[in-house]
Amino acid sequence: MSSDSVISIKDVSKIYQIYERPQDRLKQMLWPGTRKFHDEFWALKGINFEVKKGETVGIVGRNGSGKSTLLQVICGTVTPTTGIVERNGRISALLELGSGFNPEFTGRENVFLNGTINGLSRMEMEARFDKIVAFADIGQFIDSPVKHYSSGMFARLAFSVAIHVDPEILIVDEILAVGDSAFQRKCLNKFYEIREAGCSILFVSHDQYQVKSICQRALYLEKGLQKMFGPAGHVIDEYMIDMESGYIDATPKNDLGVRETVDVQVEQQPDNCNIPEGALEDVSELQLRRSSLQTTASESERDQLFRITSVALLDDQDMLLEVVTTGQTVRLVFD
């Protein structure tokens, strides 16, 4: 692992043995090596990447692609079948709602319990307690048993504790999805703050906008395999293309074998719309990168009301855009 890295994953794989019947597990123990009484499920296979100090890395993929398993391997709660996992720093993890909390304890008691789990003394947690309660913003319910909390209140308190134990590595697994929009914005602002302080963040989310806005790099998993790791914008674009392609493939066909479509109305491009020379040609080259976006039926197969051949996003200077940042003014043009 390089000196500026806090997490290093080298050729990590995880296999689960699936037994059809309980007695098959006993047979495997009694007669190992003779035959297999189980099926093998590869939750992860050949994962390789590093997370640098102060970097935010997003992890995306469909349900069942191995995201949560990978986080559990990094945290040490699941042992990889093969490969090497190296960590350098205190880890604070939010793997699932309610993990690390005793439902019979009050919110106050669970705060100190989590502090102990993370290696902090009671005196250190007392010094942080007011900030934790203020960020969670659950009011008088801090002294109620957490089993009576709503999922949103649970998420508020869990996230507040996680970010106030001085983590060097923060791992968040979709827990922000249960919070309201105001709380999510509050959490995102906190992400930026602790990242500036040198904390590295691993962030799993199905919200592509969140991943693009807060992550420098992203990992795309598909059926336990590492499909892509690189700049967050490019990875999310690849992921969205695959998602859309999967949706098209799943769209039922009519009696003629043509996929059903939805009629839409579009306005023709105005004559005074100035498109920079070569912009649409650049977009055409980008479209050729993925053949999966080609039309699923030829013109002879159906009557087309219209056909869009080129699409471009331009900034206020009429320059071609590949990545759009928050608050940026953009213009959509098409032919």
One Martini backbone bead per residue (centre of mass of N, CA, C, O) as a GRO file, in nm:
protein
  335
    1MET     BB    1   0.096   0.036   0.023
    2SER     BB    2   0.076   0.348  -0.005
    3SER     BB    3   0.137   0.634   0.185
    4ASP     BB    4  -0.152   0.784   0.073
    5SER     BB    5  -0.306   0.533   0.176
    6VAL     BB    6  -0.595   0.371   0.356
    7ILE     BB    7  -0.687   0.174   0.115
    8SER     BB    8  -0.632  -0.178   0.016
    9ILE     BB    9  -0.725  -0.371  -0.276
   10LYS     BB   10  -0.625  -0.721  -0.346
   11ASP     BB   11  -0.774  -0.959  -0.504
   12VAL     BB   12  -1.073  -0.974  -0.402
   13SER     BB   13  -1.265  -1.250  -0.262
   14LYS     BB   14  -1.609  -1.399  -0.229
   15ILE     BB   15  -1.733  -1.708  -0.097
   16TYR     BB   16  -2.039  -1.886  -0.097
   17GLN     BB   17  -2.197  -2.155   0.057
   18ILE     BB   18  -2.464  -2.347  -0.088
   19TYR     BB   19  -2.718  -2.521   0.079
   20GLU     BB   20  -2.998  -2.715   0.038
   21ARG     BB   21  -2.925  -2.885   0.300
   22PRO     BB   22  -2.824  -2.941   0.620
   23GLN     BB   23  -2.684  -3.226   0.567
   24ASP     BB   24  -2.474  -3.119   0.359
   25ARG     BB   25  -2.287  -2.985   0.565
   26LEU     BB   26  -2.206  -3.246   0.711
   27LYS     BB   27  -2.092  -3.398   0.467
   28GLN     BB   28  -1.864  -3.192   0.408
   29MET     BB   29  -1.719  -3.245   0.684
   30LEU     BB   30  -1.683  -3.566   0.653
   31TRP     BB   31  -1.622  -3.535   0.309
   32PRO     BB   32  -1.365  -3.390   0.220
   33GLY     BB   33  -1.280  -3.385  -0.132
   34THR     BB   34  -1.480  -3.584  -0.273
   35ARG     BB   35  -1.730  -3.377  -0.273
   36LYS     BB   36  -1.988  -3.155  -0.357
   37PHE     BB   37  -2.263  -3.016  -0.140
   38HIS     BB   38  -2.232  -2.739  -0.303
   39ASP     BB   39  -2.267  -2.410  -0.391
   40GLU     BB   40  -2.115  -2.133  -0.560
   41PHE     BB   41  -2.091  -1.788  -0.450
   42TRP     BB   42  -1.989  -1.486  -0.604
   43ALA     BB   43  -1.975  -1.183  -0.451
   44LEU     BB   44  -1.662  -1.168  -0.517
   45LYS     BB   45  -1.414  -1.077  -0.794
   46GLY     BB   46  -1.125  -0.926  -0.834
   47ILE     BB   47  -1.060  -0.677  -0.640
   48ASN     BB   48  -0.917  -0.340  -0.732
   49PHE     BB   49  -0.814  -0.080  -0.497
   50GLU     BB   50  -0.775   0.270  -0.390
   51VAL     BB   51  -0.762   0.491  -0.100
   52LYS     BB   52  -0.711   0.811  -0.029
   53LYS     BB   53  -0.636   1.070   0.146
   54GLY     BB   54  -0.924   1.268   0.136
   55GLU     BB   55  -1.110   1.070  -0.020
   56THR     BB   56  -1.395   1.017  -0.237
   57VAL     BB   57  -1.575   0.704  -0.274
   58GLY     BB   58  -1.783   0.547  -0.492
   59ILE     BB   59  -2.050   0.294  -0.492
   60VAL     BB   60  -2.183   0.104  -0.763
   61GLY     BB   61  -2.491  -0.078  -0.830
   62ARG     BB   62  -2.677  -0.321  -0.828
   63ASN     BB   63  -2.859  -0.531  -0.679
   64GLY     BB   64  -2.624  -0.779  -0.585
   65SER     BB   65  -2.313  -0.676  -0.664
   66GLY     BB   66  -2.135  -0.630  -0.364
   67LYS     BB   67  -2.122  -0.373  -0.186
   68SER     BB   68  -2.172  -0.465   0.111
   69THR     BB   69  -1.955  -0.683   0.115
   70LEU     BB   70  -1.715  -0.494   0.071
   71LEU     BB   71  -1.752  -0.325   0.328
   72GLN     BB   72  -1.725  -0.565   0.526
   73VAL     BB   73  -1.437  -0.634   0.444
   74ILE     BB   74  -1.310  -0.361   0.519
   75CYS     BB   75  -1.411  -0.369   0.825
   76GLY     BB   76  -1.393  -0.700   0.917
   77THR     BB   77  -1.678  -0.869   0.927
   78VAL     BB   78  -1.553  -0.997   0.662
   79THR     BB   79  -1.389  -1.265   0.515
   80PRO     BB   80  -1.189  -1.325   0.272
   81THR     BB   81  -1.103  -1.575   0.060
   82THR     BB   82  -0.931  -1.371  -0.112
   83GLY     BB   83  -0.677  -1.164  -0.054
   84ILE     BB   84  -0.602  -0.809   0.025
   85VAL     BB   85  -0.650  -0.606   0.327
   86GLU     BB   86  -0.582  -0.257   0.379
   87ARG     BB   87  -0.548  -0.046   0.674
   88ASN     BB   88  -0.529   0.326   0.769
   89GLY     BB   89  -0.729   0.371   1.033
   90ARG     BB   90  -1.011   0.493   1.160
   91ILE     BB   91  -1.329   0.331   1.163
   92SER     BB   92  -1.650   0.453   1.044
   93ALA     BB   93  -1.963   0.272   1.034
   94LEU     BB   94  -2.266   0.252   0.804
   95LEU     BB   95  -2.412  -0.040   0.708
   96GLU     BB   96  -2.676  -0.024   0.895
   97LEU     BB   97  -2.964   0.010   1.041
   98GLY     BB   98  -2.864  -0.019   1.388
   99SER     BB   99  -2.575  -0.056   1.399
  100GLY     BB  100  -2.446  -0.054   1.732
  101PHE     BB  101  -2.737  -0.077   1.858
  102ASN     BB  102  -2.946  -0.074   2.142
  103PRO     BB  103  -3.288  -0.089   2.159
  104GLU     BB  104  -3.307  -0.053   2.488
  105PHE     BB  105  -3.159   0.195   2.462
  106THR     BB  106  -3.087   0.500   2.464
  107GLY     BB  107  -2.951   0.747   2.289
  108ARG     BB  108  -2.742   0.824   2.502
  109GLU     BB  109  -2.630   0.536   2.554
  110ASN     BB  110  -2.547   0.482   2.254
  111VAL     BB  111  -2.336   0.696   2.227
  112PHE     BB  112  -2.138   0.570   2.438
  113LEU     BB  113  -2.121   0.292   2.311
  114ASN     BB  114  -1.997   0.385   2.038
  115GLY     BB  115  -1.749   0.514   2.160
  116THR     BB  116  -1.631   0.251   2.274
  117ILE     BB  117  -1.614   0.097   2.004
  118ASN     BB  118  -1.417   0.344   1.890
  119GLY     BB  119  -1.210   0.413   2.148
  120LEU     BB  120  -1.359   0.602   2.347
  121SER     BB  121  -1.401   0.781   2.609
  122ARG     BB  122  -1.624   0.923   2.817
  123MET     BB  123  -1.493   1.204   2.820
  124GLU     BB  124  -1.485   1.237   2.511
  125MET     BB  125  -1.797   1.207   2.470
  126GLU     BB  126  -1.887   1.442   2.648
  127ALA     BB  127  -1.747   1.661   2.466
  128ARG     BB  128  -1.944   1.564   2.207
  129PHE     BB  129  -2.249   1.545   2.278
  130ASP     BB  130  -2.375   1.820   2.195
  131LYS     BB  131  -2.303   1.794   1.892
  132ILE     BB  132  -2.457   1.535   1.837
  133VAL     BB  133  -2.741   1.638   1.917
  134ALA     BB  134  -2.751   1.885   1.729
  135PHE     BB  135  -2.723   1.728   1.460
  136ALA     BB  136  -2.961   1.524   1.497
  137ASP     BB  137  -3.227   1.664   1.592
  138ILE     BB  138  -3.427   1.497   1.839
  139GLY     BB  139  -3.432   1.604   2.112
  140GLN     BB  140  -3.600   1.439   2.368
  141PHE     BB  141  -3.535   1.146   2.231
  142ILE     BB  142  -3.251   1.090   2.359
  143ASP     BB  143  -3.421   0.951   2.624
  144SER     BB  144  -3.514   0.727   2.433
  145PRO     BB  145  -3.572   0.442   2.307
  146VAL     BB  146  -3.469   0.333   1.990
  147LYS     BB  147  -3.720   0.142   1.929
  148HIS     BB  148  -3.902   0.422   1.888
  149TYR     BB  149  -3.774   0.496   1.635
  150SER     BB  150  -3.735   0.616   1.349
  151SER     BB  151  -3.550   0.589   1.071
  152GLY     BB  152  -3.467   0.890   1.068
  153MET     BB  153  -3.366   0.911   1.361
  154PHE     BB  154  -3.158   0.689   1.342
  155ALA     BB  155  -2.986   0.819   1.118
  156ARG     BB  156  -2.911   1.078   1.264
  157LEU     BB  157  -2.763   0.953   1.508
  158ALA     BB  158  -2.563   0.767   1.361
  159PHE     BB  159  -2.422   0.988   1.192
  160SER     BB  160  -2.337   1.175   1.421
  161VAL     BB  161  -2.153   0.975   1.562
  162ALA     BB  162  -1.961   0.899   1.324
  163ILE     BB  163  -1.849   1.210   1.281
  164HIS     BB  164  -1.761   1.246   1.616
  165VAL     BB  165  -1.502   1.016   1.628
  166ASP     BB  166  -1.264   1.081   1.442
  167PRO     BB  167  -1.243   0.981   1.153
  168GLU     BB  168  -1.040   0.845   0.880
  169ILE     BB  169  -1.282   0.641   0.804
  170LEU     BB  170  -1.581   0.662   0.610
  171ILE     BB  171  -1.875   0.446   0.610
  172VAL     BB  172  -2.153   0.445   0.368
  173ASP     BB  173  -2.475   0.249   0.344
  174GLU     BB  174  -2.756   0.404   0.237
  175ILE     BB  175  -2.865   0.564   0.495
  176LEU     BB  176  -2.958   0.844   0.358
  177ALA     BB  177  -3.234   0.741   0.230
  178VAL     BB  178  -3.410   0.790   0.511
  179GLY     BB  179  -3.380   1.081   0.478
  180ASP     BB  180  -3.432   1.390   0.438
  181SER     BB  181  -3.336   1.649   0.242
  182ALA     BB  182  -3.216   1.826   0.467
  183PHE     BB  183  -3.036   1.606   0.592
  184GLN     BB  184  -2.873   1.539   0.338
  185ARG     BB  185  -2.745   1.819   0.307
  186LYS     BB  186  -2.609   1.816   0.582
  187CYS     BB  187  -2.430   1.567   0.521
  188LEU     BB  188  -2.282   1.675   0.272
  189ASN     BB  189  -2.148   1.912   0.416
  190LYS     BB  190  -1.994   1.724   0.613
  191PHE     BB  191  -1.826   1.580   0.408
  192TYR     BB  192  -1.660   1.822   0.321
  193GLU     BB  193  -1.542   1.889   0.598
  194ILE     BB  194  -1.398   1.609   0.666
  195ARG     BB  195  -1.230   1.602   0.406
  196GLU     BB  196  -1.060   1.858   0.468
  197ALA     BB  197  -0.945   1.700   0.736
  198GLY     BB  198  -0.868   1.393   0.594
  199CYS     BB  199  -1.111   1.224   0.535
  200SER     BB  200  -1.220   0.918   0.427
  201ILE     BB  201  -1.472   0.811   0.176
  202LEU     BB  202  -1.728   0.563   0.166
  203PHE     BB  203  -1.994   0.558  -0.089
  204VAL     BB  204  -2.325   0.432  -0.094
  205SER     BB  205  -2.541   0.474  -0.389
  206HIS     BB  206  -2.837   0.539  -0.604
  207ASP     BB  207  -2.744   0.840  -0.622
  208GLN     BB  208  -2.585   0.986  -0.880
  209TYR     BB  209  -2.566   1.281  -0.790
  210GLN     BB  210  -2.416   1.238  -0.525
  211VAL     BB  211  -2.168   1.096  -0.639
  212LYS     BB  212  -2.082   1.326  -0.832
  213SER     BB  213  -2.067   1.565  -0.612
  214ILE     BB  214  -1.862   1.407  -0.379
  215CYS     BB  215  -1.690   1.237  -0.584
  216GLN     BB  216  -1.390   1.157  -0.742
  217ARG     BB  217  -1.441   0.847  -0.724
  218ALA     BB  218  -1.540   0.521  -0.873
  219LEU     BB  219  -1.722   0.208  -0.826
  220TYR     BB  220  -1.814  -0.062  -1.049
  221LEU     BB  221  -2.052  -0.313  -0.993
  222GLU     BB  222  -2.099  -0.659  -1.139
  223LYS     BB  223  -2.165  -0.946  -1.012
  224GLY     BB  224  -1.882  -0.905  -0.832
  225LEU     BB  225  -1.752  -0.722  -1.046
  226GLN     BB  226  -1.507  -0.512  -1.182
  227LYS     BB  227  -1.584  -0.275  -1.425
  228MET     BB  228  -1.510   0.016  -1.278
  229PHE     BB  229  -1.234   0.263  -1.220
  230GLY     BB  230  -1.277   0.620  -1.154
  231PRO     BB  231  -1.407   0.882  -1.244
  232ALA     BB  232  -1.718   0.955  -1.145
  233GLY     BB  233  -1.850   1.058  -1.406
  234HIS     BB  234  -1.774   0.815  -1.592
  235VAL     BB  235  -1.894   0.588  -1.420
  236ILE     BB  236  -2.188   0.689  -1.411
  237ASP     BB  237  -2.233   0.689  -1.714
  238GLU     BB  238  -2.190   0.387  -1.752
  239TYR     BB  239  -2.412   0.297  -1.556
  240MET     BB  240  -2.652   0.440  -1.701
  241ILE     BB  241  -2.624   0.295  -1.969
  242ASP     BB  242  -2.675   0.011  -1.855
  243MET     BB  243  -2.951   0.071  -1.733
  244GLU     BB  244  -3.090   0.154  -1.998
  245SER     BB  245  -3.030  -0.108  -2.152
  246GLY     BB  246  -3.185  -0.292  -1.956
  247TYR     BB  247  -3.459  -0.154  -2.003
  248ILE     BB  248  -3.480  -0.210  -2.305
  249ASP     BB  249  -3.455  -0.524  -2.287
  250ALA     BB  250  -3.725  -0.534  -2.091
  251THR     BB  251  -3.896  -0.442  -2.313
  252PRO     BB  252  -4.167  -0.514  -2.464
  253LYS     BB  253  -4.303  -0.671  -2.742
  254ASN     BB  254  -4.474  -0.684  -3.009
  255ASP     BB  255  -4.607  -0.865  -3.271
  256LEU     BB  256  -4.356  -0.745  -3.460
  257GLY     BB  257  -4.090  -0.719  -3.262
  258VAL     BB  258  -4.140  -0.435  -3.134
  259ARG     BB  259  -4.071  -0.196  -2.927
  260GLU     BB  260  -4.226  -0.011  -2.714
  261THR     BB  261  -4.344   0.326  -2.732
  262VAL     BB  262  -4.336   0.676  -2.662
  263ASP     BB  263  -4.506   0.950  -2.730
  264VAL     BB  264  -4.355   1.257  -2.838
  265GLN     BB  265  -4.296   1.611  -2.813
  266VAL     BB  266  -4.106   1.826  -3.031
  267GLU     BB  267  -3.904   2.086  -3.102
  268GLN     BB  268  -3.762   2.253  -3.329
  269GLN     BB  269  -3.478   2.381  -3.413
  270PRO     BB  270  -3.377   2.680  -3.416
  271ASP     BB  271  -3.222   2.892  -3.642
  272ASN     BB  272  -3.070   3.072  -3.397
  273CYS     BB  273  -2.904   2.820  -3.316
  274ASN     BB  274  -2.577   2.819  -3.199
  275ILE     BB  275  -2.350   2.578  -3.305
  276PRO     BB  276  -2.064   2.467  -3.270
  277GLU     BB  277  -1.815   2.370  -3.448
  278GLY     BB  278  -1.815   2.015  -3.397
  279ALA     BB  279  -2.006   1.936  -3.162
  280LEU     BB  280  -2.186   1.711  -3.291
  281GLU     BB  281  -1.948   1.536  -3.374
  282ASP     BB  282  -1.851   1.478  -3.088
  283VAL     BB  283  -2.110   1.338  -2.998
  284SER     BB  284  -2.101   1.108  -3.204
  285GLU     BB  285  -1.842   0.985  -3.090
  286LEU     BB  286  -1.961   0.923  -2.808
  287GLN     BB  287  -2.189   0.734  -2.913
  288LEU     BB  288  -1.988   0.512  -3.037
  289ARG     BB  289  -1.891   0.378  -2.764
  290ARG     BB  290  -2.205   0.275  -2.753
  291SER     BB  291  -2.402   0.038  -2.913
  292SER     BB  292  -2.655   0.017  -2.711
  293LEU     BB  293  -2.791   0.303  -2.827
  294GLN     BB  294  -2.911   0.181  -3.051
  295THR     BB  295  -3.156   0.109  -3.237
  296THR     BB  296  -3.404  -0.162  -3.225
  297ALA     BB  297  -3.523  -0.039  -3.495
  298SER     BB  298  -3.600   0.008  -3.803
  299GLU     BB  299  -3.765   0.202  -4.029
  300SER     BB  300  -3.915  -0.045  -4.167
  301GLU     BB  301  -4.067  -0.135  -3.888
  302ARG     BB  302  -4.145   0.178  -3.850
  303ASP     BB  303  -4.311   0.467  -3.787
  304GLN     BB  304  -4.158   0.782  -3.782
  305LEU     BB  305  -4.196   1.099  -3.647
  306PHE     BB  306  -3.893   1.095  -3.541
  307ARG     BB  307  -3.527   1.191  -3.532
  308ILE     BB  308  -3.246   1.169  -3.326
  309THR     BB  309  -2.893   1.227  -3.399
  310SER     BB  310  -2.821   1.481  -3.202
  311VAL     BB  311  -2.658   1.570  -2.884
  312ALA     BB  312  -2.613   1.871  -2.671
  313LEU     BB  313  -2.410   2.032  -2.423
  314LEU     BB  314  -2.406   2.376  -2.328
  315ASP     BB  315  -2.269   2.653  -2.237
  316ASP     BB  316  -2.254   3.004  -2.210
  317GLN     BB  317  -2.009   2.965  -2.447
  318ASP     BB  318  -2.072   2.721  -2.645
  319MET     BB  319  -1.956   2.470  -2.496
  320LEU     BB  320  -1.882   2.153  -2.466
  321LEU     BB  321  -2.033   1.905  -2.254
  322GLU     BB  322  -1.973   1.625  -2.014
  323VAL     BB  323  -1.988   1.796  -1.740
  324VAL     BB  324  -2.210   1.879  -1.468
  325THR     BB  325  -2.247   2.129  -1.241
  326THR     BB  326  -2.351   2.285  -0.978
  327GLY     BB  327  -2.525   2.574  -1.106
  328GLN     BB  328  -2.506   2.534  -1.401
  329THR     BB  329  -2.537   2.660  -1.723
  330VAL     BB  330  -2.746   2.507  -1.972
  331ARG     BB  331  -2.774   2.370  -2.316
  332LEU     BB  332  -3.007   2.211  -2.528
  333VAL     BB  333  -2.918   2.034  -2.827
  334PHE     BB  334  -3.070   1.929  -3.150
  335ASP     BB  335  -3.124   1.705  -3.461
   0.00000   0.00000   0.00000
